């Protein structure tokens, strides 16, 4: 187990709540199309980024700086040899996998098509049957201390899940945010199928806001985690703090050979609150994070790079700091989960209550971002790639900042282009 140092304390919300509530513009929900959802999920859920190097390998993917003028949103000049997706995309909601979920946050597809879903406020993990949508609680994660934006957050399956049956969780305790792994035993009775937590990393600062929480195994089979600065803005620029960072570690919670600094899990810094991580087909790492009052961001992550917060927000063009590839006004996004599919990053918006498509040409933005499903399903939390043009989309109306209706929260299946 890696013992991280705890530097955090609870911060008070600023003028805009970090995952701030937005205006509710909601149409009639589409009827559930369960037939076909099971077949879609059972077809298999491809891991993001494809095959990777073994443990201890070098950081994934070539990287390029993402600088630009403040407020710019158009595409950059790209080489004609770089594949470019269409400027205009499309989203079709093809079904509803589950409904009636309470504060869903992290989602992990299982082999065979079922899903594991974390409840932020309950501290429990449930299994959703792909064919029927039946929800069965498999167990509770001990020590979860929900409050504000904290609780049971990210989920990820071990790269060796088929043999070790380990589920990784990022969660808030009474003293910190931490990462643990639990063995999932389907042979035990429902509600008792999770083993005792094995803490692999601790000491990430906690607060009422800005707890980060997204975890994912990369193409290199290393574990990545997005953290927040808990409202204490100075933590983001402090390389000795774990707050406001993207972390990269082994599955056992140790620093990876090739990280920017020896004996450190810090991979990038200067972040406000990272809740979205994904890799494109060239194994480049992308991250989404909330701005304060002006610009939300999509960043191309380079090892050791400084992403500016709190000295820069949006495309500030400051020396020594990386500018985001794309930005949004905070009322249009407040981004949480992201996924790569069909040449674009797809980004869930909480306050913005919409799904954003950001078409990419290599490491550059290829065309104007587009929004879909605006106001139709309320706050959107998590996007999960299922391979090809298929995604899962998780709503977040029961997180205390939405306006839940009958059937909330939901997991939807999408076809995108």
N, C-alpha and C positions, 0 to 999 in steps of 0.2 A: 504494500500500500504506500502511495506517495502522500506525504504530509505537506500540503500547501500551507502557506502562511495566511492568516486572516487579518486583513487590514480594514474591513468594512464596518460601517455603522449605518443605521437607518437614516435615510435622507427624507426631507419633506418635499412633497410635490411642488413643482413650479407652477407658473400660470397656466400651463396646459398639462393635464394628466398624461402620463406617458403613453398609455394605450387609449387615450381620450375618447369619450363617447362621441358619436357623430349623429347627424340628423337621420331619422329613421324613414327611409323611402323604400317601402317594401311592397312588391306585387304579390300576386297569388302564387303560392308554391306549386311547382310542377308535381304532378302525381308521381308516386314512387313507381319505378320500373325495375322491380326486383329481378324479374326474369331477365337474364342476360348479365346482371351484375356478378352473379356467382361464377358464370363462365368467364367473364372478364378477369376477375381476380384470380381464379384458379389457373388462368393461363400463365401465371407466374409474374413476380414483381422484380424487374431487373434492378440491381443495385446501381446507384448513381455513379456515373463515371466509368463503368466497365472494369476490366481486370486491372490490378495494380501490382506494384512491386511487393516483395515480402517485407516482414517486420524489419525496422531499422533502415528502410530505403530512403532515398532522397525525397524532398518535398515534391508533391505532384505538380506536373504541368509547367510549361513555359509561362512567363509572366510579362506583362507590359504595363507601363504606367498609365493611369487613367486621369490625365489632367484635362482641363477644359475651362472655358470662361464661366463666370458665375451665372447660374440660371439657364445655361444652355441645355437643350433637350434633344436637339437633332442628332442624326447619325454622323460618325466620323468618316474620313476618307479611308478606304480599305483596299487591299490588293485585289485585283480581279480574280486571282486564284483562290481566294477565301470564299467558301460556300456562304451564300446569303439567303436567309429565309424570306418569304414574301413580306412586303411592307405591311400588308393587312392580314390579320389572322382571323380565327373564328373559334368559338367555344360552343359546344353542345352538351347540355346536361342530359346524360343518358340513363341515369337511375339514382336511386337512393339506397345506399347500403345499410344504413342504420339511422334511427331517430330516437328521441327521448334521452339523449346523453347529457350528463351533467358536467359542465366545465371541462370538455375535452381539450387536450393540449397536444401531447406527443402521440404519434401513431406509428406502429411498426408492422408492416405486412409479414405474415408468416408464410413459410413454404406451404403450398397448397391453396393459398388464397384468403384464409381468414386473417383478421387483424387483431393486434393488441392496441388498446387505447387507454391512455392515462387520464384520470380525472384530477385536475389541479387541486380542487378544493376538498375532495374526498380522500385523496391520497391512495386511491385504489387503481388497479389495472383490470380491465375487462377484455374478454375475447368476443369479437363480433364474427358470427358465422356468415361467410360470403353468400351462401345461397338463400338463407332465410332472413338474415338480419338479426337473428336472435343474439341478445347480449347476455353474457355470463361472466360474473365477477370471478376472477381467478385468484385474487389475493390483494392484500394491503401492504404498502411499503411502510415499515415501522419508522417512526421518527419524523415524518413529514409534519411541518408546522405551517399550514397555509395562512395567508394573510396578505392583503393588498395584491400585488402581482406575483407573490411567491406561492409555493406549494409543490406538487408533483408536476414537473414540466416535461423535459425531453425524454424520449425513449429511443433506444437503438438495440438491434440484435447483434450479438457477437458475430464477427466474420466466420467463426467456426460453430455457429449455432446448431447446425445439423448434428454435431457430435457433443458439444458442451452444454447446449440448452441454456445459455446465459443471456439474460435481458439486462441491459444497462439503463440506468435511470439517473436523471439530474433532478435534484429536489432541494427544497429549502427546509432547514432544521431550525431549532431555537437559536442556534449560534452562527450558522453559515449556510452557504449553498455547497453541495457536494455531489459527487458521482459515486454510485454503488452499482454492483451487479448482483443479480439474484437468479438462482437456478429455477427454471420452469419445468415442473413435473406434471404432465397431463394425467398421470395415473392416480394422482391423489384426488381427494374429494374437491368439488368446486368450492372456491373461496379459500382453499388451503394449498394451492398449487405452487406458491412461491416460497422458495427457501429463504433462509436468513440472509440479510444483506451483507455483502462483503464490500466495504468502503475502499475504493481504489484511489480517490482523490478528495481532499477536503480543504477547507479554509478559503473558499471563494466568498467574497463579501456578500452579505445579504442586506436587504432593505425592504421597505414597503413598496418601492418602485424600482425598476431597472435591475431585475435579477437575471437578465439574459435567459438561458435555459435550454437552447437548442443543442443537441449532441448528434453526431453522425460519424460513422466510420468512413474514411476516405478511400480513394482508389489504392492508396498505399497500405491499407488495412490498419492505419493508425486512428486513434480516437480524437476528434475535434470537438471543441465546446465553445459556444458563444456566451460571454458573460456581460454583465452590466456594471455601471459605476455606482449604482444604488442611490443616485442623486447627489453623491459626493464627487463633483466633476473632476477634481484634481487627481483622482485615482486613475483616470484614463491615460494620463501622460506619465504616470509613475510606473516604471518598468518593474519595480519591486512588488507592486500590487498585482493581484489577480483580477481586479475589477476593470471593466471596460476593455477587455481583451478578446482575442481568439486564441484558444489554447490548443496545443497539439501534444499528444502523449501516447505511450504504448497502451495496449489493452489493460496492462497492470498499473497504469497511472504514473509511469516514469517518463522523464524527458526523452525525446527521440534524438538519436544521433543525426546531426544535420539541422537541428533547430537553430534559429538565429544566434542564440547565446547558449553556451554549454551549461548543462545542469538546470535549464529553465524550460518550462512548458509553454512560455509565452511565444506565440507565433506572429502576432501583429498587435498593435496597440493604438491608442487614440480613438477608441470606440465609445459610443454613448450607451448603447444597449443592443446587442446582437441577438436576434431571434430567428434568423434565417440563414441556412448554410446549404449550398449545393455545388456540384461539380458539373462542368460541361463535358462534351465527348473528348476534348483534348486534355481533360483532367485539371483544368483551371478551377480554382476555388472562388466562389462568389458568395457574398454576404449582404444581407439587408439589415438596415438598422434605422431606428427612429431618430429624427431630428428633434430639436426643441420647439421652436415656434415658426421656423421658416422652411427648412428643407429636410425631407426624408431621403434616404440614400440607398443605391445599389452600388456596392464596391467590388472591384476585382482585387482579390487578396494576394499580396506578395509577402513572402517571409521577411520579417523584420521591419516592415513598413509602418509608418505613422499616419493614421487616418484623420488626425487633426483635432478631434474633440478634446477640450472645449474651446480651443483657439480658433477652430474653423468649423463651419457648418455649411454643407453644400459645396459648390465649386468655387472655393475661395482663392485658388491659385497661389497658395502660400509656399515659399521654398521649404523643402524638406518634408512636406506633407502631401499625401496622395489625395487627389480629387476623386470623387465618385464618378462612375461611368454614366449614371442617370440619377436625376433628382425629381422630387415631387413636392408640392405644397403639402403641409402636414395634414390638412383637412381632407386631402384626396387619397391618402395612403395609410400612414401609421402601420408600416409593414411588419408582418410576423414571418410565417414560413414561406420558403421559396423552393422551387423545383425547376430543373432543366428538362425541356422536351421540345422536339421538333425545331431545334435551332434557336429557341428563345428561353429566357428565364421567366417563369410564371410566379407572381408574387401576391400573396394574400394580404388584403388590407383590412385592418380592424376599424379604425375611425372612418376610413374611406368607404367601407362596406362594398368593396369591389375587388375583382381579380385583374391584376395588371399583367400584360404581356410586354416583354422587352426583347425585341428581336436583336440578335447578335451576329456580327460578322467577325469571327475570331474573338479578339479581346475588346472589340469596339461595338458601340451601339450602332445598329444598321439602319434603323428607322425610328420614327416617333413611337413611344410606348402607347399601347391601347388599353382601355379598360373594358371589362365585361361584367355582366351580372350586377350592375350597380344598384344597390338597395334591395335586391330581390331576396337575398337570404340573410341580410343583416351583416354582422361582423364576421370576418373570415380569418381563421387562425392558422391553419396548416395546409400545405399542399404536398402531396406524396406522388412521386413518379411511379407508374406501373409498367413502364417500357413503351417504346413507340409513341403513339399519340394519345395515350391514356393517362389520366391523372385522377387522384382522389382529392377532394376538397372538404375541409372540416370547418363548420361554422362555430361561432363563439358568442352566442347570444346569452348564455347562462353564466357568464363570467363576472356579473355584477355591474357591467357597463352597457349591456344590451337591453333590448326590449323583447324578451322571449315570448313566443307564441306557441300554440299547441304543436307538439312534435319536436321542438328545439331541445338540444342541438342535434345536428345531422351530419352524416358523412355522405357526400355525393360522388358519383362517378362522372367524369368528363371525357369527351373527345375533343382534342384541340389541334389547331394547325396555325 
